[in-house]
Amino acid sequence: MTRLIAIAVLLVVAFLLVRYGTNARLQKGVVITVVAGLIIYTVSVVIMELLH
C-alpha cells in the first residue's frame, strides 16, 4: 500500500512539473523515477504472487 501511495505522489509531481514547464533535465529525471517505480512495483507484485 505504501508503494502505491508513493507512486501516486510521484505521478502527481510529474504531472505538475510537466504541466508548468520546468527544467527539461528535471522533467526527464522525474519521468525516469516514475517509470522505475512502476517497474519495481510490478516486479515485486509478480514475485510475491509467484512465491505464494
ModelCIF file with pLDDT and N, C-alpha, C, O atoms, coordinates in Angstrom:
data_MODEL
#
_entry.id   MODEL 
#
_entity.id                         1 
_entity.type                       polymer 
_entity.pdbx_number_of_molecules   1 
#
_entity_poly.entity_id                      1 
_entity_poly.type                           'polypeptide(L)' 
_entity_poly.nstd_linkage                   no 
_entity_poly.nstd_monomer                   no 
_entity_poly.pdbx_seq_one_letter_code       MTRLIAIAVLLVVAFLLVRYGTNARLQKGVVITVVAGLIIYTVSVVIMELLH 
_entity_poly.pdbx_seq_one_letter_code_can   MTRLIAIAVLLVVAFLLVRYGTNARLQKGVVITVVAGLIIYTVSVVIMELLH 
_entity_poly.pdbx_strand_id                 A 
#
loop_
_entity_poly_seq.entity_id 
_entity_poly_seq.num 
_entity_poly_seq.mon_id 
_entity_poly_seq.hetero 
1 1  MET n 
1 2  THR n 
1 3  ARG n 
1 4  LEU n 
1 5  ILE n 
1 6  ALA n 
1 7  ILE n 
1 8  ALA n 
1 9  VAL n 
1 10 LEU n 
1 11 LEU n 
1 12 VAL n 
1 13 VAL n 
1 14 ALA n 
1 15 PHE n 
1 16 LEU n 
1 17 LEU n 
1 18 VAL n 
1 19 ARG n 
1 20 TYR n 
1 21 GLY n 
1 22 THR n 
1 23 ASN n 
1 24 ALA n 
1 25 ARG n 
1 26 LEU n 
1 27 GLN n 
1 28 LYS n 
1 29 GLY n 
1 30 VAL n 
1 31 VAL n 
1 32 ILE n 
1 33 THR n 
1 34 VAL n 
1 35 VAL n 
1 36 ALA n 
1 37 GLY n 
1 38 LEU n 
1 39 ILE n 
1 40 ILE n 
1 41 TYR n 
1 42 THR n 
1 43 VAL n 
1 44 SER n 
1 45 VAL n 
1 46 VAL n 
1 47 ILE n 
1 48 MET n 
1 49 GLU n 
1 50 LEU n 
1 51 LEU n 
1 52 HIS n 
#
_struct_asym.id          A 
_struct_asym.entity_id   1 
#
loop_
_ma_qa_metric.id 
_ma_qa_metric.mode 
_ma_qa_metric.name 
_ma_qa_metric.software_group_id 
_ma_qa_metric.type 
1 global pLDDT . pLDDT 
2 local  pLDDT . pLDDT 
#
_ma_qa_metric_global.metric_id      1 
_ma_qa_metric_global.metric_value   78.60 
_ma_qa_metric_global.model_id       1 
_ma_qa_metric_global.ordinal_id     1 
#
loop_
_ma_qa_metric_local.label_asym_id 
_ma_qa_metric_local.label_comp_id 
_ma_qa_metric_local.label_seq_id 
_ma_qa_metric_local.metric_id 
_ma_qa_metric_local.metric_value 
_ma_qa_metric_local.model_id 
_ma_qa_metric_local.ordinal_id 
A MET 1  2 64.00 1 1  
A THR 2  2 72.00 1 2  
A ARG 3  2 70.00 1 3  
A LEU 4  2 74.00 1 4  
A ILE 5  2 79.00 1 5  
A ALA 6  2 74.00 1 6  
A ILE 7  2 73.00 1 7  
A ALA 8  2 79.00 1 8  
A VAL 9  2 79.00 1 9  
A LEU 10 2 75.00 1 10 
A LEU 11 2 77.00 1 11 
A VAL 12 2 81.00 1 12 
A VAL 13 2 76.00 1 13 
A ALA 14 2 74.00 1 14 
A PHE 15 2 78.00 1 15 
A LEU 16 2 75.00 1 16 
A LEU 17 2 72.00 1 17 
A VAL 18 2 73.00 1 18 
A ARG 19 2 75.00 1 19 
A TYR 20 2 72.00 1 20 
A GLY 21 2 67.00 1 21 
A THR 22 2 66.00 1 22 
A ASN 23 2 73.00 1 23 
A ALA 24 2 75.00 1 24 
A ARG 25 2 78.00 1 25 
A LEU 26 2 75.00 1 26 
A GLN 27 2 73.00 1 27 
A LYS 28 2 78.00 1 28 
A GLY 29 2 78.00 1 29 
A VAL 30 2 74.00 1 30 
A VAL 31 2 77.00 1 31 
A ILE 32 2 82.00 1 32 
A THR 33 2 79.00 1 33 
A VAL 34 2 76.00 1 34 
A VAL 35 2 81.00 1 35 
A ALA 36 2 84.00 1 36 
A GLY 37 2 79.00 1 37 
A LEU 38 2 81.00 1 38 
A ILE 39 2 86.00 1 39 
A ILE 40 2 85.00 1 40 
A TYR 41 2 83.00 1 41 
A THR 42 2 84.00 1 42 
A VAL 43 2 88.00 1 43 
A SER 44 2 85.00 1 44 
A VAL 45 2 84.00 1 45 
A VAL 46 2 89.00 1 46 
A ILE 47 2 91.00 1 47 
A MET 48 2 88.00 1 48 
A GLU 49 2 90.00 1 49 
A LEU 50 2 93.00 1 50 
A LEU 51 2 91.00 1 51 
A HIS 52 2 82.00 1 52 
#
loop_
_atom_site.group_PDB 
_atom_site.id 
_atom_site.type_symbol 
_atom_site.label_atom_id 
_atom_site.label_alt_id 
_atom_site.label_comp_id 
_atom_site.label_asym_id 
_atom_site.label_entity_id 
_atom_site.label_seq_id 
_atom_site.pdbx_PDB_ins_code 
_atom_site.Cartn_x 
_atom_site.Cartn_y 
_atom_site.Cartn_z 
_atom_site.occupancy 
_atom_site.B_iso_or_equiv 
_atom_site.pdbx_formal_charge 
_atom_site.auth_seq_id 
_atom_site.auth_comp_id 
_atom_site.auth_asym_id 
_atom_site.auth_atom_id 
_atom_site.pdbx_PDB_model_num 
ATOM 1   N N  . MET A 1 1  ? 0.819  -1.192  0.000   1.00 64.00 ? 1  MET A N  1 
ATOM 2   C CA . MET A 1 1  ? 0.000  0.000   0.000   1.00 64.00 ? 1  MET A CA 1 
ATOM 3   C C  . MET A 1 1  ? 0.866  1.261   0.000   1.00 64.00 ? 1  MET A C  1 
ATOM 4   O O  . MET A 1 1  ? 0.550  2.247   -0.666  1.00 64.00 ? 1  MET A O  1 
ATOM 5   N N  . THR A 1 2  ? 1.946  1.211   0.748   1.00 72.00 ? 2  THR A N  1 
ATOM 6   C CA . THR A 1 2  ? 2.852  2.364   0.804   1.00 72.00 ? 2  THR A CA 1 
ATOM 7   C C  . THR A 1 2  ? 3.439  2.647   -0.567  1.00 72.00 ? 2  THR A C  1 
ATOM 8   O O  . THR A 1 2  ? 3.609  3.802   -0.957  1.00 72.00 ? 2  THR A O  1 
ATOM 9   N N  . ARG A 1 3  ? 3.747  1.580   -1.292  1.00 70.00 ? 3  ARG A N  1 
ATOM 10  C CA . ARG A 1 3  ? 4.311  1.764   -2.637  1.00 70.00 ? 3  ARG A CA 1 
ATOM 11  C C  . ARG A 1 3  ? 3.311  2.428   -3.555  1.00 70.00 ? 3  ARG A C  1 
ATOM 12  O O  . ARG A 1 3  ? 3.683  3.282   -4.360  1.00 70.00 ? 3  ARG A O  1 
ATOM 13  N N  . LEU A 1 4  ? 2.052  2.053   -3.449  1.00 74.00 ? 4  LEU A N  1 
ATOM 14  C CA . LEU A 1 4  ? 1.018  2.676   -4.286  1.00 74.00 ? 4  LEU A CA 1 
ATOM 15  C C  . LEU A 1 4  ? 0.898  4.167   -3.993  1.00 74.00 ? 4  LEU A C  1 
ATOM 16  O O  . LEU A 1 4  ? 0.759  4.973   -4.912  1.00 74.00 ? 4  LEU A O  1 
ATOM 17  N N  . ILE A 1 5  ? 0.952  4.530   -2.727  1.00 79.00 ? 5  ILE A N  1 
ATOM 18  C CA . ILE A 1 5  ? 0.874  5.945   -2.356  1.00 79.00 ? 5  ILE A CA 1 
ATOM 19  C C  . ILE A 1 5  ? 2.083  6.694   -2.893  1.00 79.00 ? 5  ILE A C  1 
ATOM 20  O O  . ILE A 1 5  ? 1.943  7.802   -3.410  1.00 79.00 ? 5  ILE A O  1 
ATOM 21  N N  . ALA A 1 6  ? 3.266  6.105   -2.778  1.00 74.00 ? 6  ALA A N  1 
ATOM 22  C CA . ALA A 1 6  ? 4.484  6.746   -3.287  1.00 74.00 ? 6  ALA A CA 1 
ATOM 23  C C  . ALA A 1 6  ? 4.419  6.925   -4.797  1.00 74.00 ? 6  ALA A C  1 
ATOM 24  O O  . ALA A 1 6  ? 4.823  7.968   -5.311  1.00 74.00 ? 6  ALA A O  1 
ATOM 25  N N  . ILE A 1 7  ? 3.922  5.935   -5.507  1.00 73.00 ? 7  ILE A N  1 
ATOM 26  C CA . ILE A 1 7  ? 3.810  6.036   -6.958  1.00 73.00 ? 7  ILE A CA 1 
ATOM 27  C C  . ILE A 1 7  ? 2.783  7.102   -7.329  1.00 73.00 ? 7  ILE A C  1 
ATOM 28  O O  . ILE A 1 7  ? 3.000  7.862   -8.272  1.00 73.00 ? 7  ILE A O  1 
ATOM 29  N N  . ALA A 1 8  ? 1.679  7.169   -6.608  1.00 79.00 ? 8  ALA A N  1 
ATOM 30  C CA . ALA A 1 8  ? 0.666  8.189   -6.877  1.00 79.00 ? 8  ALA A CA 1 
ATOM 31  C C  . ALA A 1 8  ? 1.238  9.585   -6.660  1.00 79.00 ? 8  ALA A C  1 
ATOM 32  O O  . ALA A 1 8  ? 0.986  10.490  -7.456  1.00 79.00 ? 8  ALA A O  1 
ATOM 33  N N  . VAL A 1 9  ? 2.003  9.763   -5.593  1.00 79.00 ? 9  VAL A N  1 
ATOM 34  C CA . VAL A 1 9  ? 2.626  11.064  -5.321  1.00 79.00 ? 9  VAL A CA 1 
ATOM 35  C C  . VAL A 1 9  ? 3.610  11.420  -6.429  1.00 79.00 ? 9  VAL A C  1 
ATOM 36  O O  . VAL A 1 9  ? 3.647  12.565  -6.881  1.00 79.00 ? 9  VAL A O  1 
ATOM 37  N N  . LEU A 1 10 ? 4.403  10.451  -6.867  1.00 75.00 ? 10 LEU A N  1 
ATOM 38  C CA . LEU A 1 10 ? 5.347  10.711  -7.956  1.00 75.00 ? 10 LEU A CA 1 
ATOM 39  C C  . LEU A 1 10 ? 4.627  11.090  -9.250  1.00 75.00 ? 10 LEU A C  1 
ATOM 40  O O  . LEU A 1 10 ? 5.088  11.965  -9.982  1.00 75.00 ? 10 LEU A O  1 
ATOM 41  N N  . LEU A 1 11 ? 3.511  10.441  -9.531  1.00 77.00 ? 11 LEU A N  1 
ATOM 42  C CA . LEU A 1 11 ? 2.740  10.774  -10.730 1.00 77.00 ? 11 LEU A CA 1 
ATOM 43  C C  . LEU A 1 11 ? 2.191  12.193  -10.654 1.00 77.00 ? 11 LEU A C  1 
ATOM 44  O O  . LEU A 1 11 ? 2.203  12.914  -11.651 1.00 77.00 ? 11 LEU A O  1 
ATOM 45  N N  . VAL A 1 12 ? 1.718  12.595  -9.497  1.00 81.00 ? 12 VAL A N  1 
ATOM 46  C CA . VAL A 1 12 ? 1.203  13.964  -9.331  1.00 81.00 ? 12 VAL A CA 1 
ATOM 47  C C  . VAL A 1 12 ? 2.328  14.973  -9.505  1.00 81.00 ? 12 VAL A C  1 
ATOM 48  O O  . VAL A 1 12 ? 2.152  15.986  -10.181 1.00 81.00 ? 12 VAL A O  1 
ATOM 49  N N  . VAL A 1 13 ? 3.477  14.707  -8.905  1.00 76.00 ? 13 VAL A N  1 
ATOM 50  C CA . VAL A 1 13 ? 4.622  15.609  -9.046  1.00 76.00 ? 13 VAL A CA 1 
ATOM 51  C C  . VAL A 1 13 ? 5.062  15.687  -10.501 1.00 76.00 ? 13 VAL A C  1 
ATOM 52  O O  . VAL A 1 13 ? 5.357  16.774  -11.000 1.00 76.00 ? 13 VAL A O  1 
ATOM 53  N N  . ALA A 1 14 ? 5.110  14.554  -11.185 1.00 74.00 ? 14 ALA A N  1 
ATOM 54  C CA . ALA A 1 14 ? 5.499  14.537  -12.599 1.00 74.00 ? 14 ALA A CA 1 
ATOM 55  C C  . ALA A 1 14 ? 4.516  15.347  -13.427 1.00 74.00 ? 14 ALA A C  1 
ATOM 56  O O  . ALA A 1 14 ? 4.923  16.116  -14.298 1.00 74.00 ? 14 ALA A O  1 
ATOM 57  N N  . PHE A 1 15 ? 3.222  15.184  -13.163 1.00 78.00 ? 15 PHE A N  1 
ATOM 58  C CA . PHE A 1 15 ? 2.213  15.939  -13.899 1.00 78.00 ? 15 PHE A CA 1 
ATOM 59  C C  . PHE A 1 15 ? 2.389  17.442  -13.687 1.00 78.00 ? 15 PHE A C  1 
ATOM 60  O O  . PHE A 1 15 ? 2.336  18.219  -14.641 1.00 78.00 ? 15 PHE A O  1 
ATOM 61  N N  . LEU A 1 16 ? 2.597  17.846  -12.440 1.00 75.00 ? 16 LEU A N  1 
ATOM 62  C CA . LEU A 1 16 ? 2.758  19.268  -12.144 1.00 75.00 ? 16 LEU A CA 1 
ATOM 63  C C  . LEU A 1 16 ? 4.008  19.840  -12.802 1.00 75.00 ? 16 LEU A C  1 
ATOM 64  O O  . LEU A 1 16 ? 3.980  20.950  -13.334 1.00 75.00 ? 16 LEU A O  1 
ATOM 65  N N  . LEU A 1 17 ? 5.110  19.082  -12.768 1.00 72.00 ? 17 LEU A N  1 
ATOM 66  C CA . LEU A 1 17 ? 6.349  19.578  -13.364 1.00 72.00 ? 17 LEU A CA 1 
ATOM 67  C C  . LEU A 1 17 ? 6.228  19.703  -14.877 1.00 72.00 ? 17 LEU A C  1 
ATOM 68  O O  . LEU A 1 17 ? 6.735  20.660  -15.462 1.00 72.00 ? 17 LEU A O  1 
ATOM 69  N N  . VAL A 1 18 ? 5.564  18.751  -15.514 1.00 73.00 ? 18 VAL A N  1 
ATOM 70  C CA . VAL A 1 18 ? 5.402  18.793  -16.962 1.00 73.00 ? 18 VAL A CA 1 
ATOM 71  C C  . VAL A 1 18 ? 4.389  19.877  -17.339 1.00 73.00 ? 18 VAL A C  1 
ATOM 72  O O  . VAL A 1 18 ? 4.569  20.582  -18.332 1.00 73.00 ? 18 VAL A O  1 
ATOM 73  N N  . ARG A 1 19 ? 3.334  20.003  -16.549 1.00 75.00 ? 19 ARG A N  1 
ATOM 74  C CA . ARG A 1 19 ? 2.268  20.967  -16.842 1.00 75.00 ? 19 ARG A CA 1 
ATOM 75  C C  . ARG A 1 19 ? 2.771  22.407  -16.775 1.00 75.00 ? 19 ARG A C  1 
ATOM 76  O O  . ARG A 1 19 ? 2.429  23.224  -17.630 1.00 75.00 ? 19 ARG A O  1 
ATOM 77  N N  . TYR A 1 20 ? 3.576  22.717  -15.770 1.00 72.00 ? 20 TYR A N  1 
ATOM 78  C CA . TYR A 1 20 ? 4.002  24.094  -15.576 1.00 72.00 ? 20 TYR A CA 1 
ATOM 79  C C  . TYR A 1 20 ? 5.395  24.375  -16.118 1.00 72.00 ? 20 TYR A C  1 
ATOM 80  O O  . TYR A 1 20 ? 6.006  25.383  -15.763 1.00 72.00 ? 20 TYR A O  1 
ATOM 81  N N  . GLY A 1 21 ? 5.895  23.507  -16.963 1.00 67.00 ? 21 GLY A N  1 
ATOM 82  C CA . GLY A 1 21 ? 7.118  23.756  -17.727 1.00 67.00 ? 21 GLY A CA 1 
ATOM 83  C C  . GLY A 1 21 ? 8.350  24.081  -16.910 1.00 67.00 ? 21 GLY A C  1 
ATOM 84  O O  . GLY A 1 21 ? 8.792  25.230  -16.892 1.00 67.00 ? 21 GLY A O  1 
ATOM 85  N N  . THR A 1 22 ? 8.904  23.115  -16.247 1.00 66.00 ? 22 THR A N  1 
ATOM 86  C CA . THR A 1 22 ? 10.145 23.323  -15.506 1.00 66.00 ? 22 THR A CA 1 
ATOM 87  C C  . THR A 1 22 ? 11.324 22.898  -16.370 1.00 66.00 ? 22 THR A C  1 
ATOM 88  O O  . THR A 1 22 ? 11.173 22.627  -17.561 1.00 66.00 ? 22 THR A O  1 
ATOM 89  N N  . ASN A 1 23 ? 12.462 22.845  -15.770 1.00 73.00 ? 23 ASN A N  1 
ATOM 90  C CA . ASN A 1 23 ? 13.697 22.463  -16.439 1.00 73.00 ? 23 ASN A CA 1 
ATOM 91  C C  . ASN A 1 23 ? 13.540 21.085  -17.109 1.00 73.00 ? 23 ASN A C  1 
ATOM 92  O O  . ASN A 1 23 ? 13.029 20.147  -16.498 1.00 73.00 ? 23 ASN A O  1 
ATOM 93  N N  . ALA A 1 24 ? 13.976 20.979  -18.343 1.00 75.00 ? 24 ALA A N  1 
ATOM 94  C CA . ALA A 1 24 ? 13.836 19.721  -19.098 1.00 75.00 ? 24 ALA A CA 1 
ATOM 95  C C  . ALA A 1 24 ? 14.609 18.584  -18.429 1.00 75.00 ? 24 ALA A C  1 
ATOM 96  O O  . ALA A 1 24 ? 14.170 17.434  -18.446 1.00 75.00 ? 24 ALA A O  1 
ATOM 97  N N  . ARG A 1 25 ? 15.747 18.908  -17.850 1.00 78.00 ? 25 ARG A N  1 
ATOM 98  C CA . ARG A 1 25 ? 16.548 17.872  -17.180 1.00 78.00 ? 25 ARG A CA 1 
ATOM 99  C C  . ARG A 1 25 ? 15.813 17.335  -15.953 1.00 78.00 ? 25 ARG A C  1 
ATOM 100 O O  . ARG A 1 25 ? 15.838 16.134  -15.684 1.00 78.00 ? 25 ARG A O  1 
ATOM 101 N N  . LEU A 1 26 ? 15.159 18.229  -15.213 1.00 75.00 ? 26 LEU A N  1 
ATOM 102 C CA . LEU A 1 26 ? 14.383 17.816  -14.047 1.00 75.00 ? 26 LEU A CA 1 
ATOM 103 C C  . LEU A 1 26 ? 13.185 16.978  -14.460 1.00 75.00 ? 26 LEU A C  1 
ATOM 104 O O  . LEU A 1 26 ? 12.866 15.985  -13.808 1.00 75.00 ? 26 LEU A O  1 
ATOM 105 N N  . GLN A 1 27 ? 12.521 17.372  -15.540 1.00 73.00 ? 27 GLN A N  1 
ATOM 106 C CA . GLN A 1 27 ? 11.387 16.602  -16.060 1.00 73.00 ? 27 GLN A CA 1 
ATOM 107 C C  . GLN A 1 27 ? 11.825 15.188  -16.424 1.00 73.00 ? 27 GLN A C  1 
ATOM 108 O O  . GLN A 1 27 ? 11.142 14.216  -16.102 1.00 73.00 ? 27 GLN A O  1 
ATOM 109 N N  . LYS A 1 28 ? 12.960 15.082  -17.093 1.00 78.00 ? 28 LYS A N  1 
ATOM 110 C CA . LYS A 1 28 ? 13.471 13.775  -17.503 1.00 78.00 ? 28 LYS A CA 1 
ATOM 111 C C  . LYS A 1 28 ? 13.760 12.901  -16.286 1.00 78.00 ? 28 LYS A C  1 
ATOM 112 O O  . LYS A 1 28 ? 13.454 11.709  -16.291 1.00 78.00 ? 28 LYS A O  1 
ATOM 113 N N  . GLY A 1 29 ? 14.342 13.482  -15.255 1.00 78.00 ? 29 GLY A N  1 
ATOM 114 C CA . GLY A 1 29 ? 14.629 12.734  -14.038 1.00 78.00 ? 29 GLY A CA 1 
ATOM 115 C C  . GLY A 1 29 ? 13.363 12.243  -13.354 1.00 78.00 ? 29 GLY A C  1 
ATOM 116 O O  . GLY A 1 29 ? 13.318 11.116  -12.861 1.00 78.00 ? 29 GLY A O  1 
ATOM 117 N N  . VAL A 1 30 ? 12.334 13.085  -13.324 1.00 74.00 ? 30 VAL A N  1 
ATOM 118 C CA . VAL A 1 30 ? 11.074 12.695  -12.695 1.00 74.00 ? 30 VAL A CA 1 
ATOM 119 C C  . VAL A 1 30 ? 10.411 11.574  -13.486 1.00 74.00 ? 30 VAL A C  1 
ATOM 120 O O  . VAL A 1 30 ? 9.900  10.622  -12.896 1.00 74.00 ? 30 VAL A O  1 
ATOM 121 N N  . VAL A 1 31 ? 10.411 11.676  -14.803 1.00 77.00 ? 31 VAL A N  1 
ATOM 122 C CA . VAL A 1 31 ? 9.797  10.642  -15.640 1.00 77.00 ? 31 VAL A CA 1 
ATOM 123 C C  . VAL A 1 31 ? 10.526 9.317   -15.450 1.00 77.00 ? 31 VAL A C  1 
ATOM 124 O O  . VAL A 1 31 ? 9.883  8.274   -15.336 1.00 77.00 ? 31 VAL A O  1 
ATOM 125 N N  . ILE A 1 32 ? 11.845 9.341   -15.415 1.00 82.00 ? 32 ILE A N  1 
ATOM 126 C CA . ILE A 1 32 ? 12.626 8.118   -15.207 1.00 82.00 ? 32 ILE A CA 1 
ATOM 127 C C  . ILE A 1 32 ? 12.321 7.521   -13.842 1.00 82.00 ? 32 ILE A C  1 
ATOM 128 O O  . ILE A 1 32 ? 12.197 6.303   -13.712 1.00 82.00 ? 32 ILE A O  1 
ATOM 129 N N  . THR A 1 33 ? 12.200 8.369   -12.820 1.00 79.00 ? 33 THR A N  1 
ATOM 130 C CA . THR A 1 33 ? 11.882 7.886   -11.473 1.00 79.00 ? 33 THR A CA 1 
ATOM 131 C C  . THR A 1 33 ? 10.509 7.238   -11.424 1.00 79.00 ? 33 THR A C  1 
ATOM 132 O O  . THR A 1 33 ? 10.340 6.189   -10.801 1.00 79.00 ? 33 THR A O  1 
ATOM 133 N N  . VAL A 1 34 ? 9.521  7.855   -12.079 1.00 76.00 ? 34 VAL A N  1 
ATOM 134 C CA . VAL A 1 34 ? 8.164  7.307   -12.089 1.00 76.00 ? 34 VAL A CA 1 
ATOM 135 C C  . VAL A 1 34 ? 8.139  5.954   -12.802 1.00 76.00 ? 34 VAL A C  1 
ATOM 136 O O  . VAL A 1 34 ? 7.548  4.996   -12.304 1.00 76.00 ? 34 VAL A O  1 
ATOM 137 N N  . VAL A 1 35 ? 8.777  5.881   -13.958 1.00 81.00 ? 35 VAL A N  1 
ATOM 138 C CA . VAL A 1 35 ? 8.801  4.628   -14.713 1.00 81.00 ? 35 VAL A CA 1 
ATOM 139 C C  . VAL A 1 35 ? 9.526  3.538   -13.920 1.00 81.00 ? 35 VAL A C  1 
ATOM 140 O O  . VAL A 1 35 ? 9.077  2.392   -13.879 1.00 81.00 ? 35 VAL A O  1 
ATOM 141 N N  . ALA A 1 36 ? 10.640 3.896   -13.295 1.00 84.00 ? 36 ALA A N  1 
ATOM 142 C CA . ALA A 1 36 ? 11.382 2.921   -12.489 1.00 84.00 ? 36 ALA A CA 1 
ATOM 143 C C  . ALA A 1 36 ? 10.538 2.444   -11.306 1.00 84.00 ? 36 ALA A C  1 
ATOM 144 O O  . ALA A 1 36 ? 10.554 1.260   -10.970 1.00 84.00 ? 36 ALA A O  1 
ATOM 145 N N  . GLY A 1 37 ? 9.804  3.358   -10.678 1.00 79.00 ? 37 GLY A N  1 
ATOM 146 C CA . GLY A 1 37 ? 8.929  2.983   -9.568  1.00 79.00 ? 37 GLY A CA 1 
ATOM 147 C C  . GLY A 1 37 ? 7.846  2.020   -9.997  1.00 79.00 ? 37 GLY A C  1 
ATOM 148 O O  . GLY A 1 37 ? 7.556  1.050   -9.298  1.00 79.00 ? 37 GLY A O  1 
ATOM 149 N N  . LEU A 1 38 ? 7.248  2.283   -11.143 1.00 81.00 ? 38 LEU A N  1 
ATOM 150 C CA . LEU A 1 38 ? 6.205  1.394   -11.656 1.00 81.00 ? 38 LEU A CA 1 
ATOM 151 C C  . LEU A 1 38 ? 6.765  0.009   -11.991 1.00 81.00 ? 38 LEU A C  1 
ATOM 152 O O  . LEU A 1 38 ? 6.127  -1.007  -11.716 1.00 81.00 ? 38 LEU A O  1 
ATOM 153 N N  . ILE A 1 39 ? 7.943  -0.023  -12.577 1.00 86.00 ? 39 ILE A N  1 
ATOM 154 C CA . ILE A 1 39 ? 8.565  -1.300  -12.929 1.00 86.00 ? 39 ILE A CA 1 
ATOM 155 C C  . ILE A 1 39 ? 8.910  -2.091  -11.666 1.00 86.00 ? 39 ILE A C  1 
ATOM 156 O O  . ILE A 1 39 ? 8.650  -3.292  -11.590 1.00 86.00 ? 39 ILE A O  1 
ATOM 157 N N  . ILE A 1 40 ? 9.489  -1.420  -10.688 1.00 85.00 ? 40 ILE A N  1 
ATOM 158 C CA . ILE A 1 40 ? 9.843  -2.103  -9.434  1.00 85.00 ? 40 ILE A CA 1 
ATOM 159 C C  . ILE A 1 40 ? 8.594  -2.620  -8.745  1.00 85.00 ? 40 ILE A C  1 
ATOM 160 O O  . ILE A 1 40 ? 8.594  -3.734  -8.223  1.00 85.00 ? 40 ILE A O  1 
ATOM 161 N N  . TYR A 1 41 ? 7.538  -1.834  -8.735  1.00 83.00 ? 41 TYR A N  1 
ATOM 162 C CA . TYR A 1 41 ? 6.290  -2.269  -8.107  1.00 83.00 ? 41 TYR A CA 1 
ATOM 163 C C  . TYR A 1 41 ? 5.730  -3.498  -8.820  1.00 83.00 ? 41 TYR A C  1 
ATOM 164 O O  . TYR A 1 41 ? 5.332  -4.467  -8.173  1.00 83.00 ? 41 TYR A O  1 
ATOM 165 N N  . THR A 1 42 ? 5.700  -3.458  -10.156 1.00 84.00 ? 42 THR A N  1 
ATOM 166 C CA . THR A 1 42 ? 5.173  -4.581  -10.928 1.00 84.00 ? 42 THR A CA 1 
ATOM 167 C C  . THR A 1 42 ? 5.984  -5.850  -10.679 1.00 84.00 ? 42 THR A C  1 
ATOM 168 O O  . THR A 1 42 ? 5.416  -6.924  -10.480 1.00 84.00 ? 42 THR A O  1 
ATOM 169 N N  . VAL A 1 43 ? 7.296  -5.729  -10.690 1.00 88.00 ? 43 VAL A N  1 
ATOM 170 C CA . VAL A 1 43 ? 8.157  -6.883  -10.463 1.00 88.00 ? 43 VAL A CA 1 
ATOM 171 C C  . VAL A 1 43 ? 7.951  -7.442  -9.055  1.00 88.00 ? 43 VAL A C  1 
ATOM 172 O O  . VAL A 1 43 ? 7.895  -8.657  -8.869  1.00 88.00 ? 43 VAL A O  1 
ATOM 173 N N  . SER A 1 44 ? 7.838  -6.560  -8.070  1.00 85.00 ? 44 SER A N  1 
ATOM 174 C CA . SER A 1 44 ? 7.652  -7.049  -6.704  1.00 85.00 ? 44 SER A CA 1 
ATOM 175 C C  . SER A 1 44 ? 6.309  -7.756  -6.539  1.00 85.00 ? 44 SER A C  1 
ATOM 176 O O  . SER A 1 44 ? 6.225  -8.753  -5.822  1.00 85.00 ? 44 SER A O  1 
ATOM 177 N N  . VAL A 1 45 ? 5.263  -7.261  -7.188  1.00 84.00 ? 45 VAL A N  1 
ATOM 178 C CA . VAL A 1 45 ? 3.951  -7.919  -7.115  1.00 84.00 ? 45 VAL A CA 1 
ATOM 179 C C  . VAL A 1 45 ? 4.022  -9.301  -7.774  1.00 84.00 ? 45 VAL A C  1 
ATOM 180 O O  . VAL A 1 45 ? 3.500  -10.274 -7.230  1.00 84.00 ? 45 VAL A O  1 
ATOM 181 N N  . VAL A 1 46 ? 4.654  -9.387  -8.921  1.00 89.00 ? 46 VAL A N  1 
ATOM 182 C CA . VAL A 1 46 ? 4.773  -10.666 -9.624  1.00 89.00 ? 46 VAL A CA 1 
ATOM 183 C C  . VAL A 1 46 ? 5.562  -11.663 -8.777  1.00 89.00 ? 46 VAL A C  1 
ATOM 184 O O  . VAL A 1 46 ? 5.164  -12.823 -8.663  1.00 89.00 ? 46 VAL A O  1 
ATOM 185 N N  . ILE A 1 47 ? 6.657  -11.234 -8.192  1.00 91.00 ? 47 ILE A N  1 
ATOM 186 C CA . ILE A 1 47 ? 7.480  -12.131 -7.371  1.00 91.00 ? 47 ILE A CA 1 
ATOM 187 C C  . ILE A 1 47 ? 6.698  -12.598 -6.148  1.00 91.00 ? 47 ILE A C  1 
ATOM 188 O O  . ILE A 1 47 ? 6.747  -13.777 -5.796  1.00 91.00 ? 47 ILE A O  1 
ATOM 189 N N  . MET A 1 48 ? 5.980  -11.688 -5.499  1.00 88.00 ? 48 MET A N  1 
ATOM 190 C CA . MET A 1 48 ? 5.196  -12.075 -4.320  1.00 88.00 ? 48 MET A CA 1 
ATOM 191 C C  . MET A 1 48 ? 4.104  -13.081 -4.685  1.00 88.00 ? 48 MET A C  1 
ATOM 192 O O  . MET A 1 48 ? 3.845  -14.018 -3.930  1.00 88.00 ? 48 MET A O  1 
ATOM 193 N N  . GLU A 1 49 ? 3.474  -12.892 -5.825  1.00 90.00 ? 49 GLU A N  1 
ATOM 194 C CA . GLU A 1 49 ? 2.435  -13.827 -6.256  1.00 90.00 ? 49 GLU A CA 1 
ATOM 195 C C  . GLU A 1 49 ? 3.024  -15.195 -6.609  1.00 90.00 ? 49 GLU A C  1 
ATOM 196 O O  . GLU A 1 49 ? 2.403  -16.225 -6.348  1.00 90.00 ? 49 GLU A O  1 
ATOM 197 N N  . LEU A 1 50 ? 4.202  -15.204 -7.192  1.00 93.00 ? 50 LEU A N  1 
ATOM 198 C CA . LEU A 1 50 ? 4.843  -16.478 -7.532  1.00 93.00 ? 50 LEU A CA 1 
ATOM 199 C C  . LEU A 1 50 ? 5.283  -17.240 -6.283  1.00 93.00 ? 50 LEU A C  1 
ATOM 200 O O  . LEU A 1 50 ? 5.291  -18.471 -6.272  1.00 93.00 ? 50 LEU A O  1 
ATOM 201 N N  . LEU A 1 51 ? 5.646  -16.513 -5.244  1.00 91.00 ? 51 LEU A N  1 
ATOM 202 C CA . LEU A 1 51 ? 6.096  -17.160 -4.014  1.00 91.00 ? 51 LEU A CA 1 
ATOM 203 C C  . LEU A 1 51 ? 4.945  -17.754 -3.215  1.00 91.00 ? 51 LEU A C  1 
ATOM 204 O O  . LEU A 1 51 ? 5.160  -18.639 -2.388  1.00 91.00 ? 51 LEU A O  1 
ATOM 205 N N  . HIS A 1 52 ? 3.746  -17.289 -3.448  1.00 82.00 ? 52 HIS A N  1 
ATOM 206 C CA . HIS A 1 52 ? 2.600  -17.831 -2.695  1.00 82.00 ? 52 HIS A CA 1 
ATOM 207 C C  . HIS A 1 52 ? 2.253  -19.165 -3.224  1.00 82.00 ? 52 HIS A C  1 
ATOM 208 O O  . HIS A 1 52 ? 1.318  -19.800 -2.735  1.00 82.00 ? 52 HIS A O  1 
#
